[in-house]
Amino acid sequence: MKSPETHETENHDAGTDDKKSYLEIRPESPESDGHHDKDRDQLGRHAGIRRRKQQVENHVHGNGEHMTASSPSRLHPVERILGTGLKRLLQWGIPLSLVALLLPAPEGDGLLRYTLIHLAVVQIATFLFVIEMSPLTDQPWFSPIKRSWLASSASLVAAVVGFSALLTLATSAATRYDPSLQFLQLLSSLDIAWVVAALYLGARKLWGNPLALILASTLIVICVWSIAVYLTSVGFTSDGGWLVDGSEMMRIIIPADTVAAVVAIAAMLGASQRADQRTAHPNPQS
Protein backbone atom coordinates (compact mmCIF):
# COMPACT_ATOMS: atom_id res chain seq x y z
CA MET A 1 0.00 0.00 0.00
CA LYS A 2 1.07 3.53 -0.78
CA SER A 3 1.19 6.01 1.93
CA PRO A 4 -1.17 9.00 1.89
CA GLU A 5 1.76 11.28 1.37
CA THR A 6 2.84 9.35 -1.71
CA HIS A 7 -0.68 9.49 -3.11
CA GLU A 8 -0.90 13.23 -2.59
CA THR A 9 2.46 13.70 -4.29
CA GLU A 10 1.33 11.74 -7.33
CA ASN A 11 -1.89 13.74 -7.53
CA HIS A 12 0.05 16.98 -7.28
CA ASP A 13 2.43 15.94 -10.06
CA ALA A 14 -0.45 14.89 -12.27
CA GLY A 15 -2.20 18.24 -11.78
CA THR A 16 0.99 20.08 -12.56
CA ASP A 17 1.47 18.10 -15.74
CA ASP A 18 -2.07 18.90 -16.82
CA LYS A 19 -1.51 22.63 -16.28
CA LYS A 20 1.74 22.54 -18.21
CA SER A 21 0.11 20.76 -21.08
CA TYR A 22 -2.75 23.28 -21.06
CA LEU A 23 -0.40 26.29 -21.04
CA GLU A 24 1.96 24.82 -23.61
CA ILE A 25 2.03 26.82 -26.94
CA ARG A 26 0.70 24.61 -29.60
CA PRO A 27 1.80 24.93 -33.25
CA GLU A 28 -0.46 26.98 -35.43
CA SER A 29 -2.38 25.36 -38.16
CA PRO A 30 -1.81 26.29 -41.84
CA GLU A 31 -5.14 28.09 -41.86
CA SER A 32 -4.06 30.43 -39.04
CA ASP A 33 -0.80 31.15 -40.90
CA GLY A 34 -2.80 32.17 -43.92
CA HIS A 35 -4.92 34.58 -41.89
CA HIS A 36 -1.82 36.18 -40.39
CA ASP A 37 -0.20 36.53 -43.80
CA LYS A 38 -3.33 38.15 -45.14
CA ASP A 39 -3.43 40.59 -42.22
CA ARG A 40 0.21 41.47 -42.72
CA ASP A 41 -0.41 42.10 -46.43
CA GLN A 42 -3.33 44.37 -45.64
CA LEU A 43 -1.30 46.29 -43.06
CA GLY A 44 1.53 46.60 -45.56
CA ARG A 45 -0.83 47.92 -48.21
CA HIS A 46 -2.32 50.42 -45.78
CA ALA A 47 1.16 51.57 -44.76
CA GLY A 48 2.16 51.92 -48.42
CA ILE A 49 -0.97 53.95 -49.12
CA ARG A 50 -0.22 56.23 -46.18
CA ARG A 51 3.37 56.72 -47.33
CA ARG A 52 2.25 57.43 -50.88
CA LYS A 53 -0.35 59.91 -49.63
CA GLN A 54 2.28 61.66 -47.54
CA GLN A 55 4.63 61.84 -50.53
CA VAL A 56 1.91 63.38 -52.71
CA GLU A 57 1.02 65.93 -50.03
CA ASN A 58 4.68 66.87 -49.60
CA HIS A 59 5.10 67.17 -53.37
CA VAL A 60 2.02 69.38 -53.76
CA HIS A 61 3.02 71.51 -50.77
CA GLY A 62 6.54 71.94 -52.15
CA ASN A 63 5.24 72.91 -55.59
CA GLY A 64 2.83 75.39 -54.01
CA GLU A 65 5.64 77.05 -52.09
CA HIS A 66 7.83 77.13 -55.19
CA MET A 67 5.10 78.69 -57.32
CA THR A 68 4.30 81.23 -54.63
CA ALA A 69 7.93 82.20 -54.26
CA SER A 70 8.57 82.46 -57.99
CA SER A 71 5.24 83.89 -59.14
CA PRO A 72 6.40 87.56 -59.25
CA SER A 73 9.25 86.67 -61.61
CA ARG A 74 6.80 84.81 -63.86
CA LEU A 75 4.83 87.98 -64.53
CA HIS A 76 5.18 89.51 -67.97
CA PRO A 77 6.76 93.00 -67.90
CA VAL A 78 3.51 94.54 -69.14
CA GLU A 79 1.68 93.01 -66.17
CA ARG A 80 4.31 94.34 -63.80
CA ILE A 81 4.06 97.81 -65.34
CA LEU A 82 0.28 97.85 -65.01
CA GLY A 83 0.38 96.61 -61.43
CA THR A 84 3.08 99.03 -60.35
CA GLY A 85 1.44 101.89 -62.24
CA LEU A 86 -1.84 101.36 -60.41
CA LYS A 87 -0.02 101.22 -57.10
CA ARG A 88 1.86 104.46 -57.80
CA LEU A 89 -1.30 106.19 -58.97
CA LEU A 90 -2.90 105.43 -55.63
CA GLN A 91 0.21 106.31 -53.61
CA TRP A 92 0.85 109.61 -55.38
CA GLY A 93 -2.50 110.56 -56.87
CA ILE A 94 -4.52 110.43 -53.67
CA PRO A 95 -2.18 112.69 -51.61
CA LEU A 96 -1.74 115.16 -54.47
CA SER A 97 -5.49 115.30 -55.01
CA LEU A 98 -6.10 115.88 -51.31
CA VAL A 99 -3.58 118.73 -51.33
CA ALA A 100 -5.27 120.20 -54.41
CA LEU A 101 -8.66 119.97 -52.72
CA LEU A 102 -7.34 121.81 -49.68
CA LEU A 103 -5.41 124.34 -51.79
CA PRO A 104 -7.43 124.90 -54.98
CA ALA A 105 -6.23 126.97 -57.91
CA PRO A 106 -6.27 130.70 -57.07
CA GLU A 107 -7.55 133.48 -59.23
CA GLY A 108 -5.55 136.29 -60.75
CA ASP A 109 -1.77 136.42 -60.87
CA GLY A 110 -1.26 133.36 -58.70
CA LEU A 111 -2.89 131.07 -61.27
CA LEU A 112 0.17 131.02 -63.55
CA ARG A 113 2.53 129.98 -60.78
CA TYR A 114 0.05 127.40 -59.49
CA THR A 115 -0.43 125.89 -62.96
CA LEU A 116 3.29 125.56 -63.62
CA ILE A 117 3.99 124.00 -60.21
CA HIS A 118 1.17 121.52 -60.73
CA LEU A 119 2.45 120.56 -64.18
CA ALA A 120 6.02 120.16 -62.90
CA VAL A 121 4.95 117.98 -59.96
CA VAL A 122 2.96 115.67 -62.25
CA GLN A 123 5.91 115.34 -64.62
CA ILE A 124 8.33 114.59 -61.79
CA ALA A 125 6.02 111.82 -60.53
CA THR A 126 5.75 110.45 -64.07
CA PHE A 127 9.51 110.54 -64.52
CA LEU A 128 10.01 108.63 -61.25
CA PHE A 129 7.68 105.97 -62.61
CA VAL A 130 9.75 105.76 -65.81
CA ILE A 131 12.96 105.36 -63.81
CA GLU A 132 11.41 102.60 -61.70
CA MET A 133 10.19 100.63 -64.72
CA SER A 134 13.19 101.20 -67.02
CA PRO A 135 15.18 98.10 -65.87
CA LEU A 136 12.47 95.95 -67.44
CA THR A 137 13.70 97.02 -70.88
CA ASP A 138 17.12 95.46 -70.28
CA GLN A 139 15.67 92.16 -71.49
CA PRO A 140 13.46 91.98 -74.61
CA TRP A 141 9.79 91.29 -74.00
CA PHE A 142 8.86 90.26 -77.52
CA SER A 143 11.85 88.19 -78.61
CA PRO A 144 10.39 86.70 -81.83
CA ILE A 145 10.06 90.11 -83.51
CA LYS A 146 12.90 91.92 -85.21
CA ARG A 147 12.88 95.17 -83.18
CA SER A 148 12.31 93.65 -79.77
CA TRP A 149 13.94 96.39 -77.67
CA LEU A 150 12.14 99.13 -79.58
CA ALA A 151 8.79 97.39 -79.15
CA SER A 152 9.43 96.87 -75.43
CA SER A 153 10.48 100.49 -74.87
CA ALA A 154 7.59 101.83 -76.94
CA SER A 155 5.19 99.78 -74.81
CA LEU A 156 6.67 101.31 -71.67
CA VAL A 157 6.38 104.81 -73.16
CA ALA A 158 2.70 104.15 -73.92
CA ALA A 159 2.11 102.99 -70.36
CA VAL A 160 3.87 106.08 -69.03
CA VAL A 161 1.64 108.34 -71.14
CA GLY A 162 -1.43 106.63 -69.70
CA PHE A 163 -0.06 106.98 -66.19
CA SER A 164 0.58 110.70 -66.71
CA ALA A 165 -2.88 111.22 -68.19
CA LEU A 166 -4.69 109.61 -65.25
CA LEU A 167 -2.59 111.48 -62.70
CA THR A 168 -3.17 114.79 -64.49
CA LEU A 169 -6.92 114.28 -64.81
CA ALA A 170 -7.36 113.40 -61.15
CA THR A 171 -5.26 116.23 -59.79
CA SER A 172 -6.57 118.83 -62.28
CA ALA A 173 -10.14 118.05 -61.28
CA ALA A 174 -9.19 118.42 -57.63
CA THR A 175 -7.69 121.87 -58.26
CA ARG A 176 -11.01 122.99 -59.76
CA TYR A 177 -9.43 124.47 -62.87
CA ASP A 178 -11.61 125.84 -65.60
CA PRO A 179 -12.40 122.91 -67.98
CA SER A 180 -10.38 124.47 -70.79
CA LEU A 181 -7.36 124.86 -68.50
CA GLN A 182 -7.75 121.24 -67.41
CA PHE A 183 -7.58 120.29 -71.08
CA LEU A 184 -4.42 122.36 -71.54
CA GLN A 185 -2.81 120.66 -68.57
CA LEU A 186 -3.72 117.27 -69.99
CA LEU A 187 -2.28 118.05 -73.43
CA SER A 188 0.88 119.48 -71.92
CA SER A 189 1.31 116.50 -69.63
CA LEU A 190 0.90 113.97 -72.42
CA ASP A 191 3.29 115.87 -74.66
CA ILE A 192 5.99 116.10 -72.02
CA ALA A 193 5.56 112.56 -70.69
CA TRP A 194 6.22 110.70 -73.92
CA VAL A 195 9.26 112.72 -75.05
CA VAL A 196 10.89 112.55 -71.62
CA ALA A 197 10.27 108.79 -71.34
CA ALA A 198 11.57 108.13 -74.86
CA LEU A 199 14.67 110.28 -74.37
CA TYR A 200 15.45 108.69 -71.02
CA LEU A 201 15.10 105.11 -72.26
CA GLY A 202 17.14 105.79 -75.38
CA ALA A 203 19.89 107.68 -73.59
CA ARG A 204 20.02 105.05 -70.86
CA LYS A 205 20.69 102.35 -73.42
CA LEU A 206 23.21 104.46 -75.36
CA TRP A 207 25.18 106.29 -72.66
CA GLY A 208 24.12 104.93 -69.30
CA ASN A 209 21.79 106.01 -66.53
CA PRO A 210 23.59 109.12 -65.14
CA LEU A 211 23.61 110.96 -68.46
CA ALA A 212 20.06 109.79 -69.21
CA LEU A 213 18.86 111.31 -65.92
CA ILE A 214 20.48 114.65 -66.77
CA LEU A 215 19.09 114.77 -70.30
CA ALA A 216 15.55 113.79 -69.32
CA SER A 217 15.47 116.22 -66.39
CA THR A 218 16.69 119.02 -68.65
CA LEU A 219 13.97 118.21 -71.15
CA ILE A 220 11.30 118.46 -68.44
CA VAL A 221 12.56 121.91 -67.52
CA ILE A 222 12.60 123.06 -71.15
CA CYS A 223 9.07 121.80 -71.84
CA VAL A 224 7.60 123.36 -68.70
CA TRP A 225 9.48 126.58 -69.51
CA SER A 226 7.89 126.70 -72.99
CA ILE A 227 4.43 126.44 -71.41
CA ALA A 228 5.37 129.20 -68.98
CA VAL A 229 6.50 131.46 -71.83
CA TYR A 230 3.25 130.88 -73.71
CA LEU A 231 0.99 131.49 -70.71
CA THR A 232 2.97 134.57 -69.74
CA SER A 233 2.62 135.96 -73.24
CA VAL A 234 -1.05 135.10 -73.77
CA GLY A 235 -2.49 134.92 -70.27
CA PHE A 236 -5.81 133.37 -69.28
CA THR A 237 -9.44 134.08 -70.02
CA SER A 238 -11.50 136.11 -67.60
CA ASP A 239 -12.73 132.87 -66.02
CA GLY A 240 -9.24 131.51 -65.62
CA GLY A 241 -9.43 129.30 -68.70
CA TRP A 242 -7.05 128.48 -71.55
CA LEU A 243 -6.72 131.39 -73.96
CA VAL A 244 -5.84 129.92 -77.35
CA ASP A 245 -3.56 132.00 -79.56
CA GLY A 246 -2.51 130.21 -82.74
CA SER A 247 0.31 132.56 -83.66
CA GLU A 248 1.90 132.33 -80.22
CA MET A 249 1.57 128.57 -80.23
CA MET A 250 3.34 128.39 -83.58
CA ARG A 251 6.05 130.67 -82.27
CA ILE A 252 6.61 129.05 -78.86
CA ILE A 253 4.93 125.71 -78.31
CA ILE A 254 5.18 123.99 -81.68
CA PRO A 255 8.95 124.57 -82.23
CA ALA A 256 9.75 123.37 -78.72
CA ASP A 257 7.57 120.28 -79.15
CA THR A 258 9.10 119.50 -82.53
CA VAL A 259 12.67 119.69 -81.27
CA ALA A 260 11.83 117.57 -78.22
CA ALA A 261 10.11 114.94 -80.38
CA VAL A 262 13.02 114.76 -82.84
CA VAL A 263 15.57 114.35 -80.03
CA ALA A 264 13.48 111.68 -78.29
CA ILE A 265 12.82 109.68 -81.44
CA ALA A 266 16.49 109.89 -82.46
CA ALA A 267 17.54 108.55 -79.05
CA MET A 268 15.06 105.69 -79.27
CA LEU A 269 16.09 104.72 -82.80
CA GLY A 270 19.80 104.94 -81.97
CA ALA A 271 19.33 102.74 -78.92
CA SER A 272 17.25 100.30 -80.93
CA GLN A 273 19.94 100.12 -83.59
CA ARG A 274 22.45 99.05 -80.96
CA ALA A 275 20.27 96.81 -78.80
CA ASP A 276 18.29 95.04 -81.52
CA GLN A 277 21.30 94.38 -83.73
CA ARG A 278 23.06 92.78 -80.79
CA THR A 279 20.02 90.59 -80.19
CA ALA A 280 19.65 89.68 -83.86
CA HIS A 281 23.37 88.83 -84.25
CA PRO A 282 24.46 87.16 -81.01
CA ASN A 283 28.07 86.28 -80.38
CA PRO A 284 28.80 82.88 -82.02
CA GLN A 285 30.94 81.88 -79.04
CA SER A 286 28.09 82.38 -76.59
C-alpha positions as CSV (number, residue, x, y, z in Angstrom):
1,M,0.0,0.0,0.0
2,K,1.1,3.5,-0.8
3,S,1.2,6.0,1.9
4,P,-1.2,9.0,1.9
5,E,1.8,11.3,1.4
6,T,2.8,9.3,-1.7
7,H,-0.7,9.5,-3.1
8,E,-0.9,13.2,-2.6
9,T,2.5,13.7,-4.3
10,E,1.3,11.7,-7.3
11,N,-1.9,13.7,-7.5
12,H,0.1,17.0,-7.3
13,D,2.4,15.9,-10.1
14,A,-0.4,14.9,-12.3
15,G,-2.2,18.2,-11.8
16,T,1.0,20.1,-12.6
17,D,1.5,18.1,-15.7
18,D,-2.1,18.9,-16.8
19,K,-1.5,22.6,-16.3
20,K,1.7,22.5,-18.2
21,S,0.1,20.8,-21.1
22,Y,-2.7,23.3,-21.1
23,L,-0.4,26.3,-21.0
24,E,2.0,24.8,-23.6
25,I,2.0,26.8,-26.9
26,R,0.7,24.6,-29.6
27,P,1.8,24.9,-33.2
28,E,-0.5,27.0,-35.4
29,S,-2.4,25.4,-38.2
30,P,-1.8,26.3,-41.8
31,E,-5.1,28.1,-41.9
32,S,-4.1,30.4,-39.0
33,D,-0.8,31.2,-40.9
34,G,-2.8,32.2,-43.9
35,H,-4.9,34.6,-41.9
36,H,-1.8,36.2,-40.4
37,D,-0.2,36.5,-43.8
38,K,-3.3,38.1,-45.1
39,D,-3.4,40.6,-42.2
40,R,0.2,41.5,-42.7
41,D,-0.4,42.1,-46.4
42,Q,-3.3,44.4,-45.6
43,L,-1.3,46.3,-43.1
44,G,1.5,46.6,-45.6
45,R,-0.8,47.9,-48.2
46,H,-2.3,50.4,-45.8
47,A,1.2,51.6,-44.8
48,G,2.2,51.9,-48.4
49,I,-1.0,53.9,-49.1
50,R,-0.2,56.2,-46.2
51,R,3.4,56.7,-47.3
52,R,2.3,57.4,-50.9
53,K,-0.3,59.9,-49.6
54,Q,2.3,61.7,-47.5
55,Q,4.6,61.8,-50.5
56,V,1.9,63.4,-52.7
57,E,1.0,65.9,-50.0
58,N,4.7,66.9,-49.6
59,H,5.1,67.2,-53.4
60,V,2.0,69.4,-53.8
61,H,3.0,71.5,-50.8
62,G,6.5,71.9,-52.2
63,N,5.2,72.9,-55.6
64,G,2.8,75.4,-54.0
65,E,5.6,77.1,-52.1
66,H,7.8,77.1,-55.2
67,M,5.1,78.7,-57.3
68,T,4.3,81.2,-54.6
69,A,7.9,82.2,-54.3
70,S,8.6,82.5,-58.0
71,S,5.2,83.9,-59.1
72,P,6.4,87.6,-59.2
73,S,9.2,86.7,-61.6
74,R,6.8,84.8,-63.9
75,L,4.8,88.0,-64.5
76,H,5.2,89.5,-68.0
77,P,6.8,93.0,-67.9
78,V,3.5,94.5,-69.1
79,E,1.7,93.0,-66.2
80,R,4.3,94.3,-63.8
81,I,4.1,97.8,-65.3
82,L,0.3,97.9,-65.0
83,G,0.4,96.6,-61.4
84,T,3.1,99.0,-60.3
85,G,1.4,101.9,-62.2
86,L,-1.8,101.4,-60.4
87,K,0.0,101.2,-57.1
88,R,1.9,104.5,-57.8
89,L,-1.3,106.2,-59.0
90,L,-2.9,105.4,-55.6
91,Q,0.2,106.3,-53.6
92,W,0.8,109.6,-55.4
93,G,-2.5,110.6,-56.9
94,I,-4.5,110.4,-53.7
95,P,-2.2,112.7,-51.6
96,L,-1.7,115.2,-54.5
97,S,-5.5,115.3,-55.0
98,L,-6.1,115.9,-51.3
99,V,-3.6,118.7,-51.3
100,A,-5.3,120.2,-54.4
101,L,-8.7,120.0,-52.7
102,L,-7.3,121.8,-49.7
103,L,-5.4,124.3,-51.8
104,P,-7.4,124.9,-55.0
105,A,-6.2,127.0,-57.9
106,P,-6.3,130.7,-57.1
107,E,-7.6,133.5,-59.2
108,G,-5.5,136.3,-60.8
109,D,-1.8,136.4,-60.9
110,G,-1.3,133.4,-58.7
111,L,-2.9,131.1,-61.3
112,L,0.2,131.0,-63.6
113,R,2.5,130.0,-60.8
114,Y,0.0,127.4,-59.5
115,T,-0.4,125.9,-63.0
116,L,3.3,125.6,-63.6
117,I,4.0,124.0,-60.2
118,H,1.2,121.5,-60.7
119,L,2.4,120.6,-64.2
120,A,6.0,120.2,-62.9
121,V,4.9,118.0,-60.0
122,V,3.0,115.7,-62.2
123,Q,5.9,115.3,-64.6
124,I,8.3,114.6,-61.8
125,A,6.0,111.8,-60.5
126,T,5.7,110.5,-64.1
127,F,9.5,110.5,-64.5
128,L,10.0,108.6,-61.3
129,F,7.7,106.0,-62.6
130,V,9.8,105.8,-65.8
131,I,13.0,105.4,-63.8
132,E,11.4,102.6,-61.7
133,M,10.2,100.6,-64.7
134,S,13.2,101.2,-67.0
135,P,15.2,98.1,-65.9
136,L,12.5,96.0,-67.4
137,T,13.7,97.0,-70.9
138,D,17.1,95.5,-70.3
139,Q,15.7,92.2,-71.5
140,P,13.5,92.0,-74.6
141,W,9.8,91.3,-74.0
142,F,8.9,90.3,-77.5
143,S,11.9,88.2,-78.6
144,P,10.4,86.7,-81.8
145,I,10.1,90.1,-83.5
146,K,12.9,91.9,-85.2
147,R,12.9,95.2,-83.2
148,S,12.3,93.7,-79.8
149,W,13.9,96.4,-77.7
150,L,12.1,99.1,-79.6
151,A,8.8,97.4,-79.2
152,S,9.4,96.9,-75.4
153,S,10.5,100.5,-74.9
154,A,7.6,101.8,-76.9
155,S,5.2,99.8,-74.8
156,L,6.7,101.3,-71.7
157,V,6.4,104.8,-73.2
158,A,2.7,104.2,-73.9
159,A,2.1,103.0,-70.4
160,V,3.9,106.1,-69.0
161,V,1.6,108.3,-71.1
162,G,-1.4,106.6,-69.7
163,F,-0.1,107.0,-66.2
164,S,0.6,110.7,-66.7
165,A,-2.9,111.2,-68.2
166,L,-4.7,109.6,-65.3
167,L,-2.6,111.5,-62.7
168,T,-3.2,114.8,-64.5
169,L,-6.9,114.3,-64.8
170,A,-7.4,113.4,-61.2
171,T,-5.3,116.2,-59.8
172,S,-6.6,118.8,-62.3
173,A,-10.1,118.1,-61.3
174,A,-9.2,118.4,-57.6
175,T,-7.7,121.9,-58.3
176,R,-11.0,123.0,-59.8
177,Y,-9.4,124.5,-62.9
178,D,-11.6,125.8,-65.6
179,P,-12.4,122.9,-68.0
180,S,-10.4,124.5,-70.8
181,L,-7.4,124.9,-68.5
182,Q,-7.8,121.2,-67.4
183,F,-7.6,120.3,-71.1
184,L,-4.4,122.4,-71.5
185,Q,-2.8,120.7,-68.6
186,L,-3.7,117.3,-70.0
187,L,-2.3,118.1,-73.4
188,S,0.9,119.5,-71.9
189,S,1.3,116.5,-69.6
190,L,0.9,114.0,-72.4
191,D,3.3,115.9,-74.7
192,I,6.0,116.1,-72.0
193,A,5.6,112.6,-70.7
194,W,6.2,110.7,-73.9
195,V,9.3,112.7,-75.0
196,V,10.9,112.5,-71.6
197,A,10.3,108.8,-71.3
198,A,11.6,108.1,-74.9
199,L,14.7,110.3,-74.4
200,Y,15.5,108.7,-71.0
201,L,15.1,105.1,-72.3
202,G,17.1,105.8,-75.4
203,A,19.9,107.7,-73.6
204,R,20.0,105.0,-70.9
205,K,20.7,102.4,-73.4
206,L,23.2,104.5,-75.4
207,W,25.2,106.3,-72.7
208,G,24.1,104.9,-69.3
209,N,21.8,106.0,-66.5
210,P,23.6,109.1,-65.1
211,L,23.6,111.0,-68.5
212,A,20.1,109.8,-69.2
213,L,18.9,111.3,-65.9
214,I,20.5,114.6,-66.8
215,L,19.1,114.8,-70.3
216,A,15.6,113.8,-69.3
217,S,15.5,116.2,-66.4
218,T,16.7,119.0,-68.6
219,L,14.0,118.2,-71.1
220,I,11.3,118.5,-68.4
221,V,12.6,121.9,-67.5
222,I,12.6,123.1,-71.2
223,C,9.1,121.8,-71.8
224,V,7.6,123.4,-68.7
225,W,9.5,126.6,-69.5
226,S,7.9,126.7,-73.0
227,I,4.4,126.4,-71.4
228,A,5.4,129.2,-69.0
229,V,6.5,131.5,-71.8
230,Y,3.3,130.9,-73.7
231,L,1.0,131.5,-70.7
232,T,3.0,134.6,-69.7
233,S,2.6,136.0,-73.2
234,V,-1.0,135.1,-73.8
235,G,-2.5,134.9,-70.3
236,F,-5.8,133.4,-69.3
237,T,-9.4,134.1,-70.0
238,S,-11.5,136.1,-67.6
239,D,-12.7,132.9,-66.0
240,G,-9.2,131.5,-65.6
241,G,-9.4,129.3,-68.7
242,W,-7.0,128.5,-71.5
243,L,-6.7,131.4,-74.0
244,V,-5.8,129.9,-77.4
245,D,-3.6,132.0,-79.6
246,G,-2.5,130.2,-82.7
247,S,0.3,132.6,-83.7
248,E,1.9,132.3,-80.2
249,M,1.6,128.6,-80.2
250,M,3.3,128.4,-83.6
251,R,6.0,130.7,-82.3
252,I,6.6,129.1,-78.9
253,I,4.9,125.7,-78.3
254,I,5.2,124.0,-81.7
255,P,8.9,124.6,-82.2
256,A,9.7,123.4,-78.7
257,D,7.6,120.3,-79.1
258,T,9.1,119.5,-82.5
259,V,12.7,119.7,-81.3
260,A,11.8,117.6,-78.2
261,A,10.1,114.9,-80.4
262,V,13.0,114.8,-82.8
263,V,15.6,114.3,-80.0
264,A,13.5,111.7,-78.3
265,I,12.8,109.7,-81.4
266,A,16.5,109.9,-82.5
267,A,17.5,108.6,-79.0
268,M,15.1,105.7,-79.3
269,L,16.1,104.7,-82.8
270,G,19.8,104.9,-82.0
271,A,19.3,102.7,-78.9
272,S,17.2,100.3,-80.9
273,Q,19.9,100.1,-83.6
274,R,22.4,99.1,-81.0
275,A,20.3,96.8,-78.8
276,D,18.3,95.0,-81.5
277,Q,21.3,94.4,-83.7
278,R,23.1,92.8,-80.8
279,T,20.0,90.6,-80.2
280,A,19.6,89.7,-83.9
281,H,23.4,88.8,-84.2
282,P,24.5,87.2,-81.0
283,N,28.1,86.3,-80.4
284,P,28.8,82.9,-82.0
285,Q,30.9,81.9,-79.0
286,S,28.1,82.4,-76.6
